[in-house]
């Protein structure tokens, strides 16, 4: 699940210095997929346009407003009614919520307006406050602990019930990173930057970026990848992580990585994703990476791609027009949800621009309307259904998809929508 999305015309979550997002990831649960054309059963509209990603706890779905007045909202999944609204005062002013809440027992923990807050799942009342968080930070909740990156670039572990600090690890403040750390089986995986050499009169300071595996109970480092300084001024910032039983998969721009959880070594060499764009094959940025069984699935503006997890090689691909800013990818059972137009001719990067190759214009298709959600059978790669809904601003794209048994929740224009 992407915890930061650059939404067209929607909520924009900025990248701050060493911004780190955190999510908890456990073994995938068995959720019955939505295989038939859906019906919109609930439409929740508390009076704002932009929803952030949501989290389901029992019969409650919790998510926030990432713009406008902000706030956190709890919705009853059985009735579609808002159970409570929380807009606590924060030093930053607007109590915006742009990342997925974490839930531990009856406590919801989430950065609100760049302050870590815990609220009652039943009432929305504030329980405790934690450290100021980095811009765009998200919280991971696992085994009674909460993990978050602070505004001071310190990675904190606090008790979920009290907010009391258990340990912390400091990183260097250098560069921008939208990495999304994951907690799995007692280990926290997080991208961070360390100081390699301090500045002196002859040369500036040197930094190195790594993926760190930290003991979730103590913060002790288990390993780092790469094990030696990379000598890269941009550092190693891995985003869109997907963690299986033995491998950490992630993306850095157009490059895919697969790292062994046991020792931090590469399962296969990182490789650059290249596809034709307006007549030229070149590196393309991958978005919406999700685990789909034997393959990882991600998309570019012109291709939906399945990558074999054992080798990294392309297992299959479907040309089309896809939303890089809102991929809306999710998996339930053997069904993949995503946004876009599979089978369509890829659109021009800039509409109306004429691109020449060998003195001849390259013909590119016009961009098709946004706001089309699809379901793909992962075994046959047949499109099971496509869904669109009218919005006040025409063709508004769907946002974050949260599958539930036999259906899904997804945000649209001024609405959190339940499809069944």
C-alpha positions in Angstrom: 0.0 0.0 0.0 1.4 3.4 -1.1 1.5 5.7 1.9 2.5 8.7 -0.3 0.7 9.4 -3.6 1.2 12.4 -5.8 -2.5 12.9 -6.8 -3.5 14.8 -9.8 -5.4 17.9 -8.5 -5.6 16.2 -5.1 -3.8 16.0 -1.9 0.0 16.5 -2.3 2.3 15.1 0.4 5.6 16.9 0.2 9.0 15.3 0.4 11.0 16.8 3.2 14.5 16.2 4.2 15.0 12.5 4.8 11.2 12.0 4.9 10.5 8.4 5.9 7.1 6.6 5.9 6.5 3.6 7.9 4.0 0.7 7.6 3.5 -2.6 9.2 3.4 -5.7 7.0 2.4 -9.1 8.0 1.8 -12.3 6.1 -1.1 -11.8 3.6 -4.5 -12.7 4.8 -7.1 -14.6 2.7 -9.6 -12.0 1.4 -12.3 -13.0 -1.1 -11.8 -10.9 -4.2 -14.5 -8.9 -6.0 -14.7 -10.7 -9.3 -18.1 -9.4 -10.7 -19.0 -5.9 -11.8 -19.4 -3.9 -8.6 -22.2 -1.8 -7.1 -21.6 1.3 -5.0 -23.2 0.3 -1.7 -22.0 3.1 0.6 -20.9 6.6 -0.2 -19.4 8.5 2.8 -19.0 12.2 2.4 -18.1 14.1 5.6 -17.7 17.4 3.6 -14.2 17.4 2.1 -12.6 16.3 -1.1 -9.4 14.4 -0.4 -9.0 11.2 1.6 -5.7 9.7 2.6 -5.1 5.9 2.9 -7.4 4.0 5.2 -7.0 1.2 7.7 -9.7 -1.4 8.7 -10.0 -2.6 12.3 -12.9 -4.9 12.9 -16.1 -3.2 11.6 -14.4 0.2 11.5 -12.5 1.9 8.7 -10.3 4.8 9.8 -8.8 7.4 7.5 -8.1 11.1 7.3 -8.5 14.3 5.3 -5.1 15.3 3.8 -6.2 18.8 2.8 -8.8 21.4 3.7 -9.8 21.2 7.4 -8.0 17.9 8.0 -9.1 15.5 10.7 -9.4 11.8 11.3 -12.6 9.9 10.6 -14.0 6.6 11.7 -16.7 5.0 9.5 -18.9 1.9 10.4 -18.2 -0.6 7.6 -21.7 -2.2 8.1 -23.8 0.9 7.8 -21.5 3.4 6.0 -22.1 6.0 8.8 -19.4 8.2 10.3 -18.9 7.0 13.9 -16.7 9.9 15.0 -14.5 12.8 13.8 -11.3 14.1 15.5 -9.7 17.4 14.7 -7.2 17.9 17.6 -5.3 21.1 17.9 -1.7 20.8 16.7 1.3 23.2 16.6 1.2 23.0 12.8 -2.4 24.4 12.7 -4.4 22.3 10.2 -4.7 18.8 11.6 -4.2 17.1 8.2 -3.9 13.3 8.0 -2.0 12.1 4.9 -0.9 8.6 5.8 -2.5 5.4 6.9 -3.4 5.1 10.6 -2.0 2.2 12.7 -4.3 0.3 15.1 -3.2 -1.5 18.3 -6.0 -3.0 20.2 -8.5 -0.2 20.8 -6.0 2.6 20.0 -5.5 4.4 16.7 -2.1 5.9 16.2 -1.3 8.3 13.4 0.6 11.6 12.6 -1.9 14.4 12.6 -0.5 17.7 11.5 3.1 16.4 11.9 2.5 15.3 15.5 2.2 11.6 16.5 -1.2 11.2 18.3 -3.1 8.2 19.7 -6.9 8.2 19.9 -9.5 5.8 21.1 -10.8 3.6 18.3 -14.3 3.6 20.0 -14.7 7.4 20.6 -11.9 9.3 18.8 -10.8 10.9 22.1 -7.1 11.7 22.5 -5.1 9.1 24.5 -1.5 10.4 24.3 0.9 12.6 22.2 4.3 11.6 20.9 7.1 13.3 19.1 6.9 15.8 16.3 7.1 13.7 13.1 8.8 14.3 9.8 6.7 15.7 7.0 4.9 12.9 5.3 5.8 10.3 8.0 3.5 7.4 8.7 3.4 5.1 11.7 3.9 1.3 11.9 2.1 -0.5 14.7 3.2 -4.0 15.6 3.2 -6.2 18.7 2.2 -3.3 21.1 4.8 -0.9 19.6 4.6 2.1 17.3 7.4 3.2 15.1 7.8 6.6 13.4 10.4 9.0 12.1 10.7 12.3 14.1 11.1 15.8 12.8 14.6 15.7 14.2 15.4 12.7 11.8 15.4 10.3 14.7 13.6 7.0 14.3 11.5 6.4 17.4 10.0 3.2 18.9 7.2 3.9 21.5 4.8 1.8 23.5 1.4 1.8 21.7 -0.7 2.1 24.9 1.3 4.9 26.6 3.5 6.6 24.0 6.5 6.0 26.2 9.8 5.9 24.3 11.5 2.5 24.2 14.4 3.2 21.9 15.5 5.6 19.1 18.0 5.6 16.3 19.4 8.8 14.7 20.0 9.3 11.0 21.8 12.1 9.2 19.7 14.9 7.8 20.7 14.8 4.2 18.6 14.7 0.9 15.0 13.9 0.4 13.6 10.4 0.7 10.1 9.1 0.5 11.1 5.6 1.6 8.5 3.5 3.4 9.9 1.3 6.1 8.2 -1.9 7.1 7.9 -3.9 10.3 7.9 -7.7 9.8 8.6 -10.6 12.2 10.4 -8.6 14.8 12.5 -6.5 12.4 12.1 -2.9 11.2 13.3 -2.3 7.7 13.9 1.4 7.0 16.0 3.5 4.6 18.3 6.0 6.2 21.4 8.1 5.6 24.5 8.1 7.7 27.5 10.4 7.9 30.6 8.8 6.5 33.1 11.7 6.8 32.6 15.0 8.5 33.3 18.2 6.6 36.7 19.9 7.0 38.4 22.9 5.4 39.3 21.0 2.3 36.1 19.1 1.4 32.4 18.8 2.3 30.9 16.1 4.4 30.2 12.7 2.9 27.0 10.7 3.4 25.8 7.2 2.4 22.3 5.9 2.2 21.3 2.3 3.2 18.5 0.0 3.9 18.7 -0.9 7.6 17.3 -3.9 9.4 16.8 -3.0 13.0 15.6 -5.2 15.9 12.1 -4.1 16.6 12.5 -4.6 20.4 15.9 -2.9 20.9 16.8 -0.9 17.7 20.0 -2.8 17.3 21.2 -3.0 13.7 21.1 -6.5 12.2 22.4 -5.5 8.8 22.5 -2.8 6.3 22.3 -2.8 2.5 24.7 -2.2 0.9 27.1 -3.2 3.6 29.7 -0.6 2.6 29.2 3.1 1.8 27.7 3.5 -1.7 29.6 6.7 -2.6 26.4 8.1 -4.1 25.5 11.6 -3.1 21.8 10.9 -3.7 21.9 7.9 -1.2 19.9 4.7 -1.4 16.3 5.6 -0.9 14.1 2.5 -1.4 10.4 3.1 -1.9 7.2 1.0 -2.4 8.5 -1.9 -0.2 6.9 -5.3 -0.4 8.1 -7.8 2.1 7.5 -11.5 1.7 8.6 -14.4 4.0 12.2 -14.1 2.9 12.7 -11.1 0.6 12.5 -7.3 0.7 11.4 -6.0 -2.6 11.5 -2.2 -3.4 12.0 0.4 -6.1 14.4 3.3 -6.5 13.1 5.4 -9.4 13.2 3.0 -12.3 15.3 0.2 -10.6 13.9 -2.8 -8.7 15.7 -4.4 -5.8 15.3 -7.8 -4.1 17.2 -8.2 -0.8 17.4 -11.3 1.4 15.8 -10.7 4.8 18.2 -13.0 6.6 21.5 -11.4 5.7 20.8 -8.2 3.6 22.4 -9.7 0.4 20.9 -9.4 -3.1 18.7 -12.2 -4.3 19.2 -10.9 -7.8 21.1 -7.9 -9.2 19.1 -4.7 -9.2 17.9 -3.9 -12.7 16.5 -0.9 -14.5 13.0 -1.0 -16.0 13.1 0.2 -19.6 10.2 0.6 -22.0 9.4 2.5 -25.2 8.1 6.0 -24.7 7.2 8.1 -27.7 9.4 6.0 -30.0 12.4 5.6 -27.7 13.3 2.9 -25.3 14.4 4.5 -22.0 14.2 4.1 -18.2 10.7 4.4 -16.8 9.7 5.0 -13.2 7.7 2.2 -11.7 4.6 2.9 -9.5 2.1 1.0 -7.3 4.3 -2.0 -6.6 2.3 -4.9 -5.1 2.8 -8.6 -4.3 0.7 -10.7 -6.5 1.8 -14.3 -5.6 4.5 -15.5 -7.9 5.0 -12.0 -9.4 5.4 -8.4 -8.3 3.1 -6.0 -10.3 3.8 -2.4 -10.9 2.9 0.1 -13.6 4.4 2.9 -15.7 2.4 5.4 -17.8 2.3 2.9 -20.7 2.6 -0.6 -19.2 1.2 -2.8 -16.4 4.0 -5.3 -15.7 4.4 -8.5 -13.8 7.9 -9.3 -12.6 8.9 -12.9 -11.6 9.9 -12.8 -7.9 12.6 -15.5 -8.3 14.5 -13.8 -11.1 13.2 -10.2 -11.5 12.5 -11.0 -15.2 9.3 -9.7 -16.9 6.7 -12.5 -16.6 4.0 -10.6 -18.5 3.0 -7.0 -19.4 -0.1 -5.3 -20.7 0.2 -2.1 -22.7 -2.2 0.7 -22.0 -2.6 4.1 -20.3 -2.1 4.1 -16.6 -2.2 6.6 -13.7 1.3 7.1 -12.3 0.0 9.6 -9.7 -2.8 7.3 -8.5 -2.1 3.7 -9.5 -4.7 2.4 -7.1 -3.1 -1.0 -7.1 -4.2 -3.7 -4.6 -4.5 -7.5 -4.6 -7.2 -9.8 -3.1 -7.0 -13.5 -3.8 -6.0 -13.9 -7.4 -7.5 -10.5 -8.5 -5.5 -7.4 -9.1 -7.1 -3.9 -8.8 -5.6 -1.0 -10.7 -6.5 2.3 -12.4 -6.2 3.0 -16.1 -7.0 1.7 -19.5 -5.5 -1.7 -20.3 -5.0 -2.4 -24.0 -5.0 1.3 -25.0 -2.3 2.9 -27.0 0.1 4.8 -24.7 -0.6 8.5 -24.6 1.9 11.3 -25.4 3.8 12.5 -22.3 2.8 16.0 -23.2 -0.5 16.3 -25.0 -0.3 18.2 -28.3 3.5 18.0 -28.4 5.0 16.6 -31.7 8.0 14.3 -31.2 10.2 13.5 -34.2 12.3 10.4 -34.7 14.7 10.1 -37.7 13.0 13.2 -39.1 9.5 11.8 -38.9 6.8 12.6 -36.3 5.9 9.9 -33.8 2.2 9.4 -33.5 1.0 9.1 -29.9 -2.6 8.5 -28.8 -4.6 11.1 -26.9 -5.0 10.7 -23.2 -8.1 8.8 -22.2 -10.3 10.0 -19.3 -9.1 9.3 -15.7 -11.1 7.7 -13.0 -11.4 4.1 -14.3 -10.9 1.2 -11.8 -10.2 -2.3 -13.1 -10.1 -5.9 -11.8 -7.7 -8.3 -13.5 -7.7 -12.1 -13.1 -4.1 -12.9 -12.3 -4.3 -16.4 -13.7 -5.8 -15.6 -17.1 -5.0 -11.9 -17.2 -8.5 -11.2 -18.4 -10.2 -8.0 -17.3 -13.1 -9.0 -15.0 -14.7 -5.6 -14.8 -14.1 -1.8 -15.1 -15.8 0.8 -13.0 -16.2 4.6 -13.2 -18.5 7.0 -11.4 -19.6 10.5 -12.1 -17.9 13.2 -10.1 -18.3 17.0 -9.7 -14.9 17.5 -11.3 -15.2 15.2 -14.3 -13.1 12.0 -14.4 -11.6 12.5 -11.0 -9.1 9.6 -10.3 -9.7 7.0 -7.7 -7.2 6.9 -4.8 -6.2 4.3 -2.2 -7.8 0.9 -2.5 -8.5 -1.2 0.7 -9.8 -4.7 -0.2 -12.3 -6.4 2.1 -14.0 -9.8 1.7 -16.0 -9.7 -1.5 -15.5 -6.0 -2.0 -13.3 -2.9 -1.5 -13.2 0.6 -0.2 -11.7 3.3 -2.4 -11.7 7.1 -2.2 -13.1 9.2 -5.0 -14.1 12.9 -5.3 -15.5 14.0 -1.9 -16.3 10.4 -1.1 -15.1 7.2 0.5 -16.9 4.5 -1.5 -17.7 0.9 -0.7 -17.9 -1.4 -3.8 -19.5 -4.8 -3.6 
